[in-house]
Amino acid sequence: MQEIRPSELARKLRGASRPPLVIDVREPWEYERARIEGSELIPMGEVPARLNDFDPERETVVVCHYGSRSAQVASLLESAGLRRVLNLQGGIDAWSRDVDHSVPRY
């Protein structure tokens, strides 16, 4: 599984004509507390039932709090045939530290 640094994701979100799809696999209360603007909440437990919703051609970045839940989901997506899946290294915590200090840490 490949990972992406928060700074690289920020660059892709700003400059791409078709930015990556950012999937947040945390729980709704976590997403309400802190999130990446434009990300889509799909809690980890709901991902298996939604595998057909993902575009296999679109780059997809999976996010959680620190990166371990998202790594599991990224592996699941890869095993389901998605080829352009990346795990956000360090999760939303690293995003808050390295890219967007307005995103609360918890």
NUTINU-755949 format. One record per residue: residue number from 0; residue in three letters; z, y, x of N, C-alpha, C, O, CB in turn. Coordinates in nm, 3 decimals, always signed. Each point is the difference from the previous one (the first is absolute). Glycine has a CB too. Layout:
// residues N
- num|residuo|n_up|n_north|n_east|ca_up|ca_north|ca_east|c_up|c_north|c_east|o_up|o_north|o_east|cb_up|cb_north|cb_east
- NUM|ALA|Z|Y|X|Z|Y|X|Z|Y|X|Z|Y|X|Z|Y|X
...
END
This chain:
// residues 106
- num|residuo|n_up|n_north|n_east|ca_up|ca_north|ca_east|c_up|c_north|c_east|o_up|o_north|o_east|cb_up|cb_north|cb_east
- 0|MET|+0.000|-0.118|+0.085|+0.000|+0.118|-0.085|+0.000|+0.124|+0.089|+0.071|+0.008|+0.101|+0.051|-0.132|-0.286
- 1|GLN|-0.203|+0.219|+0.144|-0.009|+0.124|+0.076|+0.097|+0.104|-0.057|+0.033|-0.001|-0.118|-0.274|-0.048|+0.173
- 2|GLU|+0.286|+0.138|+0.033|+0.088|+0.108|-0.042|-0.067|+0.134|+0.030|-0.093|+0.010|+0.080|+0.297|-0.155|-0.038
- 3|ILE|-0.154|+0.247|-0.109|-0.047|+0.136|+0.022|+0.123|+0.088|+0.019|+0.098|-0.013|-0.072|-0.311|-0.025|-0.067
- 4|ARG|+0.206|+0.128|+0.235|+0.108|+0.096|+0.023|-0.005|+0.108|-0.108|-0.107|+0.032|-0.051|+0.101|-0.077|+0.301
- 5|PRO|+0.121|+0.101|-0.284|+0.002|+0.107|-0.101|-0.094|+0.116|+0.034|-0.069|+0.051|-0.088|+0.304|-0.114|+0.039
- 6|SER|-0.240|+0.104|+0.174|-0.087|+0.112|+0.038|-0.147|-0.033|-0.023|-0.078|+0.087|-0.038|+0.247|-0.016|+0.207
- 7|GLU|-0.208|-0.195|-0.145|-0.139|-0.042|-0.021|-0.032|-0.003|-0.150|-0.108|+0.041|-0.041|+0.115|-0.178|+0.254
- 8|LEU|+0.087|+0.089|-0.294|-0.021|+0.001|-0.145|-0.014|+0.143|-0.049|-0.087|+0.028|-0.082|+0.217|-0.241|+0.058
- 9|ALA|-0.047|+0.303|+0.072|-0.008|+0.141|-0.042|-0.138|+0.056|+0.033|-0.058|+0.073|-0.080|+0.306|-0.045|+0.115
- 10|ARG|-0.299|-0.060|+0.082|-0.133|+0.047|+0.040|-0.106|-0.054|-0.095|-0.090|+0.073|-0.042|+0.164|-0.060|+0.282
- 11|LYS|-0.065|-0.141|-0.272|-0.098|-0.061|-0.091|+0.009|+0.058|-0.141|-0.102|+0.018|-0.067|+0.112|-0.228|+0.203
- 12|LEU|+0.109|+0.239|-0.181|+0.015|+0.056|-0.134|-0.055|+0.142|-0.009|-0.049|+0.042|-0.105|+0.251|-0.185|+0.073
- 13|ARG|-0.193|+0.218|+0.142|-0.050|+0.137|+0.001|-0.151|+0.007|+0.017|-0.065|+0.082|-0.065|+0.283|-0.011|+0.159
- 14|GLY|-0.275|-0.155|-0.008|-0.136|+0.024|+0.041|-0.107|-0.095|-0.052|-0.118|+0.023|+0.026|+0.220|+0.070|+0.166
- 15|ALA|-0.064|-0.197|-0.262|-0.100|-0.099|-0.041|-0.067|+0.039|-0.131|+0.063|+0.053|-0.091|+0.069|-0.229|+0.208
- 16|SER|-0.262|+0.149|-0.125|-0.069|+0.024|-0.126|+0.048|-0.100|-0.106|+0.004|+0.032|-0.118|-0.205|+0.056|+0.243
- 17|ARG|+0.237|-0.206|-0.082|+0.062|-0.100|-0.089|+0.129|-0.047|+0.069|-0.002|-0.096|+0.075|-0.225|+0.021|-0.173
- 18|PRO|+0.337|+0.143|+0.071|+0.125|-0.035|+0.066|+0.046|-0.141|-0.038|-0.042|-0.054|-0.102|+0.105|+0.297|+0.105
- 19|PRO|+0.021|-0.302|+0.080|+0.050|-0.133|-0.035|+0.084|+0.004|-0.127|+0.059|+0.102|-0.035|-0.061|-0.163|+0.277
- 20|LEU|+0.006|-0.052|-0.309|+0.089|-0.018|-0.113|+0.138|-0.029|+0.057|+0.015|-0.092|+0.080|-0.202|+0.006|-0.234
- 21|VAL|+0.287|+0.163|+0.115|+0.136|-0.020|+0.049|+0.082|-0.061|-0.113|+0.023|+0.062|-0.104|-0.042|+0.134|+0.267
- 22|ILE|+0.062|-0.320|-0.140|+0.079|-0.074|-0.099|+0.144|-0.004|+0.047|+0.029|-0.047|+0.110|-0.230|-0.093|-0.178
- 23|ASP|+0.291|+0.188|-0.016|+0.143|-0.002|+0.029|+0.061|-0.117|-0.075|-0.007|-0.005|-0.123|+0.015|+0.258|+0.158
- 24|VAL|+0.051|-0.347|+0.037|+0.050|-0.123|-0.061|+0.152|+0.001|-0.022|+0.059|-0.104|-0.028|-0.249|-0.016|+0.135
- 25|ARG|+0.252|+0.237|-0.093|+0.143|+0.010|-0.025|+0.029|+0.000|-0.150|-0.091|-0.008|-0.083|+0.119|+0.135|+0.298
- 26|GLU|+0.098|-0.120|-0.247|+0.042|+0.005|-0.139|-0.018|+0.142|-0.055|-0.002|+0.096|+0.076|+0.168|-0.284|-0.035
- 27|PRO|-0.179|+0.201|-0.174|-0.022|+0.133|-0.059|+0.104|+0.104|+0.041|-0.036|+0.115|+0.024|-0.069|-0.230|-0.214
- 28|TRP|+0.233|+0.079|+0.199|+0.102|+0.098|+0.038|-0.023|+0.049|+0.143|+0.029|+0.116|+0.031|+0.136|-0.226|-0.186
- 29|GLU|-0.216|+0.024|+0.243|-0.027|+0.041|+0.137|-0.119|+0.095|+0.004|+0.001|+0.100|+0.072|+0.091|-0.317|+0.013
- 30|TYR|-0.194|+0.184|-0.163|-0.121|+0.083|-0.007|+0.033|+0.138|-0.055|-0.055|+0.100|+0.047|-0.084|-0.306|-0.080
- 31|GLU|+0.228|+0.212|-0.065|+0.040|+0.130|-0.056|+0.073|+0.084|+0.104|-0.011|+0.123|+0.001|+0.028|-0.227|-0.228
- 32|ARG|+0.056|+0.039|+0.313|+0.080|+0.071|+0.102|-0.087|+0.055|+0.112|+0.021|+0.112|+0.045|+0.171|-0.260|-0.099
- 33|ALA|-0.290|+0.069|+0.099|-0.081|+0.040|+0.115|-0.134|-0.073|-0.006|-0.005|-0.121|-0.017|+0.213|+0.163|+0.157
- 34|ARG|-0.317|+0.035|-0.126|-0.132|-0.064|-0.006|-0.104|+0.083|+0.075|+0.019|+0.118|+0.028|+0.041|-0.220|-0.248
- 35|ILE|-0.169|+0.034|+0.252|-0.115|+0.066|+0.060|-0.086|+0.053|-0.113|-0.037|-0.074|-0.091|+0.043|-0.077|+0.297
- 36|GLU|-0.037|+0.278|-0.200|-0.082|+0.063|-0.103|-0.130|-0.078|-0.017|-0.069|-0.029|+0.097|+0.169|+0.256|-0.044
- 37|GLY|-0.132|-0.260|-0.177|-0.124|-0.071|-0.030|+0.010|-0.151|+0.006|-0.097|-0.071|-0.029|-0.017|+0.266|+0.116
- 38|SER|+0.231|-0.247|-0.048|+0.017|-0.145|+0.005|+0.015|-0.056|-0.141|+0.033|+0.072|-0.094|+0.075|-0.055|+0.322
- 39|GLU|-0.131|-0.147|-0.240|+0.011|-0.068|-0.129|+0.115|-0.099|+0.008|+0.006|-0.081|+0.093|-0.254|+0.109|-0.141
- 40|LEU|+0.338|-0.024|-0.048|+0.112|-0.093|-0.004|-0.043|-0.132|-0.064|-0.045|-0.003|-0.115|+0.206|+0.196|+0.102
- 41|ILE|-0.147|-0.300|+0.089|-0.014|-0.136|-0.053|+0.113|-0.080|+0.063|-0.015|-0.050|+0.112|-0.242|+0.067|-0.143
- 42|PRO|+0.370|-0.030|-0.038|+0.113|-0.072|+0.059|-0.043|-0.138|+0.051|-0.086|-0.066|-0.058|+0.241|+0.189|-0.095
- 43|MET|-0.093|-0.165|+0.261|-0.034|-0.123|+0.068|-0.016|-0.119|-0.096|-0.093|-0.078|+0.014|+0.213|+0.166|+0.185
- 44|GLY|-0.029|-0.101|-0.293|-0.005|-0.112|-0.093|-0.118|+0.001|-0.094|-0.033|-0.102|-0.060|+0.276|+0.099|+0.075
- 45|GLU|-0.309|+0.118|-0.030|-0.115|+0.011|-0.091|-0.133|-0.022|+0.070|-0.103|-0.019|-0.066|+0.237|+0.176|-0.069
- 46|VAL|-0.134|-0.155|+0.267|-0.126|-0.009|+0.075|-0.078|-0.129|-0.029|-0.120|+0.008|-0.023|+0.226|+0.131|+0.200
- 47|PRO|-0.043|-0.257|-0.177|-0.079|-0.122|-0.024|-0.079|+0.002|-0.130|-0.112|-0.051|-0.006|+0.282|-0.070|+0.137
- 48|ALA|-0.114|+0.179|-0.235|-0.070|+0.006|-0.129|-0.111|+0.104|-0.001|-0.082|+0.003|-0.093|+0.292|-0.077|-0.017
- 49|ARG|-0.215|+0.160|+0.211|-0.098|+0.109|+0.002|-0.103|-0.014|+0.112|-0.070|+0.097|+0.031|+0.243|+0.049|-0.130
- 50|LEU|-0.183|-0.261|+0.158|-0.092|-0.019|+0.113|-0.143|+0.039|-0.033|-0.072|+0.050|+0.087|+0.219|-0.234|-0.007
- 51|ASN|-0.190|+0.162|-0.203|-0.138|+0.034|-0.039|-0.022|+0.150|-0.014|-0.114|+0.045|-0.014|+0.100|-0.264|-0.102
- 52|ASP|+0.121|+0.298|+0.118|-0.011|+0.145|-0.013|-0.042|+0.068|+0.130|-0.040|+0.116|-0.001|+0.212|-0.126|-0.176
- 53|PHE|-0.163|-0.062|+0.289|-0.027|+0.060|+0.130|-0.148|-0.012|+0.036|-0.063|-0.103|-0.025|+0.297|+0.048|+0.098
- 54|ASP|-0.288|+0.161|-0.016|-0.138|+0.004|+0.047|-0.004|-0.058|+0.142|+0.056|+0.059|+0.092|-0.109|+0.145|-0.237
- 55|PRO|-0.013|-0.319|+0.164|-0.001|-0.061|+0.133|-0.075|+0.082|+0.105|+0.014|-0.025|+0.119|+0.000|-0.195|-0.232
- 56|GLU|-0.092|+0.317|+0.070|-0.076|+0.084|+0.092|+0.076|+0.125|+0.043|-0.036|+0.065|+0.099|-0.171|-0.150|-0.205
- 57|ARG|+0.311|+0.118|+0.033|+0.073|+0.124|+0.030|+0.117|-0.028|+0.093|+0.072|-0.099|-0.016|-0.138|+0.193|-0.207
- 58|GLU|+0.083|-0.008|+0.321|+0.116|-0.012|+0.088|+0.126|+0.020|-0.084|+0.010|+0.096|-0.077|-0.144|-0.013|+0.278
- 59|THR|+0.230|-0.172|-0.184|+0.124|+0.003|-0.077|+0.117|+0.000|+0.096|+0.011|-0.085|+0.088|-0.120|-0.036|-0.281
- 60|VAL|+0.199|+0.219|+0.175|+0.120|+0.010|+0.081|+0.119|-0.033|-0.090|+0.015|+0.057|-0.108|-0.119|+0.119|+0.263
- 61|VAL|+0.188|-0.268|-0.107|+0.116|-0.044|-0.078|+0.126|+0.063|+0.062|+0.019|-0.001|+0.122|-0.135|-0.219|-0.187
- 62|VAL|+0.203|+0.273|-0.022|+0.118|+0.076|+0.042|+0.125|-0.055|-0.068|-0.003|-0.037|-0.118|-0.139|+0.242|+0.154
- 63|CYS|+0.251|-0.210|+0.040|+0.133|-0.026|-0.058|+0.100|+0.091|+0.071|-0.039|+0.104|+0.054|-0.020|-0.347|-0.112
- 64|HIS|+0.186|+0.206|+0.059|+0.100|+0.087|+0.062|-0.012|+0.000|+0.152|-0.012|+0.106|+0.062|+0.164|-0.151|-0.256
- 65|TYR|-0.147|-0.074|+0.255|-0.005|-0.009|+0.146|-0.118|-0.080|+0.053|-0.026|+0.002|+0.121|+0.271|+0.017|-0.124
- 66|GLY|-0.317|-0.089|-0.083|-0.118|-0.073|+0.045|+0.003|-0.151|-0.016|-0.102|-0.065|+0.024|+0.075|+0.246|+0.131
- 67|SER|+0.140|-0.240|-0.194|+0.002|-0.145|-0.010|-0.052|-0.052|-0.134|-0.076|-0.097|-0.002|+0.268|+0.099|+0.158
- 68|ARG|-0.155|+0.060|-0.267|-0.055|-0.042|-0.129|-0.151|+0.024|-0.003|-0.076|-0.083|-0.048|+0.295|+0.135|-0.066
- 69|SER|-0.259|+0.062|+0.166|-0.144|+0.031|+0.001|-0.077|-0.096|+0.090|-0.116|-0.031|-0.028|+0.169|+0.272|-0.016
- 70|ALA|+0.008|-0.289|+0.151|-0.066|-0.099|+0.085|-0.024|-0.129|-0.077|-0.105|-0.063|+0.014|+0.214|+0.164|+0.190
- 71|GLN|-0.013|-0.142|-0.285|-0.017|-0.120|-0.082|-0.114|+0.019|-0.100|-0.082|-0.090|-0.019|+0.326|+0.037|+0.045
- 72|VAL|-0.247|+0.169|-0.090|-0.106|+0.027|-0.098|-0.136|+0.010|+0.070|-0.100|-0.050|-0.052|+0.267|+0.171|-0.096
- 73|ALA|-0.171|-0.057|+0.264|-0.127|+0.010|+0.074|-0.052|-0.139|+0.034|-0.120|-0.025|-0.012|+0.190|+0.246|+0.108
- 74|SER|+0.017|-0.312|-0.056|-0.041|-0.138|+0.029|-0.053|-0.068|-0.126|-0.099|-0.073|+0.006|+0.269|+0.060|+0.178
- 75|LEU|-0.104|+0.036|-0.297|-0.046|-0.056|-0.126|-0.140|+0.051|-0.035|-0.088|-0.077|-0.039|+0.327|+0.060|-0.040
- 76|LEU|-0.259|+0.149|+0.094|-0.131|+0.058|-0.030|-0.108|-0.056|+0.092|-0.112|-0.028|-0.045|+0.225|+0.238|-0.035
- 77|GLU|-0.081|-0.227|+0.207|-0.097|-0.059|+0.093|-0.032|-0.143|-0.040|-0.117|-0.040|+0.004|+0.203|+0.187|+0.180
- 78|SER|+0.014|-0.224|-0.221|-0.025|-0.139|-0.039|-0.080|-0.008|-0.130|-0.063|-0.101|-0.028|+0.275|+0.034|+0.143
- 79|ALA|-0.208|+0.174|-0.194|-0.078|+0.006|-0.125|-0.143|+0.048|+0.025|-0.079|+0.011|-0.094|+0.291|+0.032|-0.032
- 80|GLY|-0.245|-0.013|+0.251|-0.138|+0.036|+0.033|-0.026|+0.145|+0.033|-0.113|+0.035|+0.032|+0.055|-0.216|-0.176
- 81|LEU|+0.160|+0.267|+0.136|-0.021|+0.140|+0.039|-0.005|+0.007|+0.152|+0.087|-0.056|+0.068|+0.030|+0.142|-0.278
- 82|ARG|-0.215|-0.019|+0.263|-0.021|+0.004|+0.145|+0.048|+0.129|+0.066|+0.021|+0.004|+0.121|-0.215|-0.153|-0.156
- 83|ARG|+0.212|+0.253|-0.043|+0.033|+0.132|+0.058|+0.140|+0.041|-0.043|+0.019|+0.104|-0.064|-0.262|-0.038|+0.064
- 84|VAL|+0.341|-0.148|+0.036|+0.139|+0.023|-0.039|+0.081|+0.039|+0.123|-0.010|-0.062|+0.106|-0.010|-0.104|-0.296
- 85|LEU|+0.099|+0.271|+0.175|+0.086|+0.048|+0.108|+0.143|+0.016|-0.052|+0.021|+0.040|-0.115|-0.217|+0.078|+0.225
- 86|ASN|+0.292|-0.148|-0.025|+0.140|+0.021|-0.032|+0.045|+0.130|+0.066|-0.026|+0.021|+0.118|+0.068|-0.272|-0.138
- 87|LEU|+0.026|+0.338|-0.055|+0.049|+0.124|+0.059|+0.119|-0.031|+0.089|+0.106|-0.042|-0.047|-0.185|+0.176|-0.153
- 88|GLN|+0.061|-0.113|+0.327|+0.102|-0.027|+0.101|+0.122|+0.089|-0.025|-0.010|+0.122|+0.001|-0.168|-0.188|+0.166
- 89|GLY|+0.294|+0.003|-0.189|+0.123|+0.076|-0.022|+0.021|+0.049|-0.142|+0.104|+0.057|-0.030|-0.124|+0.011|+0.262
- 90|GLY|-0.078|-0.091|-0.320|+0.014|+0.033|-0.141|+0.017|+0.148|-0.030|-0.033|+0.087|+0.080|+0.131|-0.308|-0.105
- 91|ILE|-0.046|+0.245|-0.095|+0.019|+0.138|-0.046|+0.102|+0.073|+0.088|-0.005|+0.122|+0.012|-0.052|-0.193|-0.248
- 92|ASP|+0.148|-0.003|+0.296|+0.098|+0.062|+0.089|-0.071|+0.064|+0.120|+0.031|+0.113|+0.037|+0.143|-0.281|-0.109
- 93|ALA|-0.268|+0.095|+0.132|-0.075|+0.056|+0.113|-0.090|+0.114|-0.045|-0.019|+0.097|+0.073|+0.024|-0.322|+0.040
- 94|TRP|-0.061|+0.214|-0.232|-0.084|+0.108|-0.055|+0.082|+0.129|-0.008|-0.045|+0.107|+0.039|-0.094|-0.275|-0.172
- 95|SER|+0.261|+0.155|+0.081|+0.088|+0.116|-0.014|+0.037|+0.059|+0.136|+0.001|+0.122|+0.017|+0.088|-0.219|-0.229
- 96|ARG|-0.059|+0.010|+0.308|+0.038|+0.045|+0.134|-0.115|+0.063|+0.076|+0.017|+0.102|+0.067|+0.153|-0.280|-0.064
- 97|ASP|-0.289|+0.117|-0.013|-0.111|+0.035|+0.088|-0.107|+0.092|-0.062|-0.070|+0.070|+0.073|+0.112|-0.286|+0.035
- 98|VAL|-0.054|+0.214|-0.241|-0.112|+0.073|-0.062|+0.047|+0.106|-0.098|-0.037|+0.116|+0.014|-0.101|-0.319|+0.012
- 99|ASP|+0.217|+0.166|-0.124|+0.037|+0.091|-0.109|+0.152|+0.005|-0.014|+0.060|-0.083|-0.068|-0.277|+0.033|-0.050
- 100|HIS|+0.277|+0.149|+0.181|+0.146|+0.013|-0.001|+0.056|+0.036|-0.138|+0.121|-0.007|-0.021|-0.134|+0.075|+0.258
- 101|SER|-0.074|-0.031|-0.330|+0.049|+0.031|-0.134|+0.026|-0.127|-0.081|+0.064|+0.007|-0.105|-0.190|+0.208|+0.113
- 102|VAL|+0.077|-0.329|+0.038|+0.026|-0.127|-0.068|+0.141|-0.045|+0.039|+0.028|-0.021|+0.119|-0.277|-0.044|-0.121
- 103|PRO|+0.337|+0.051|-0.096|+0.139|-0.036|+0.033|+0.010|-0.138|+0.066|-0.074|-0.093|-0.033|+0.149|+0.234|-0.159
- 104|ARG|+0.019|-0.151|+0.284|+0.033|-0.130|+0.059|+0.120|-0.056|-0.075|+0.088|+0.075|-0.044|-0.179|-0.007|+0.273
- 105|TYR|+0.094|-0.197|-0.243|+0.114|-0.064|-0.070|+0.033|-0.132|+0.065|+0.092|-0.069|-0.044|-0.156|+0.179|-0.170
END
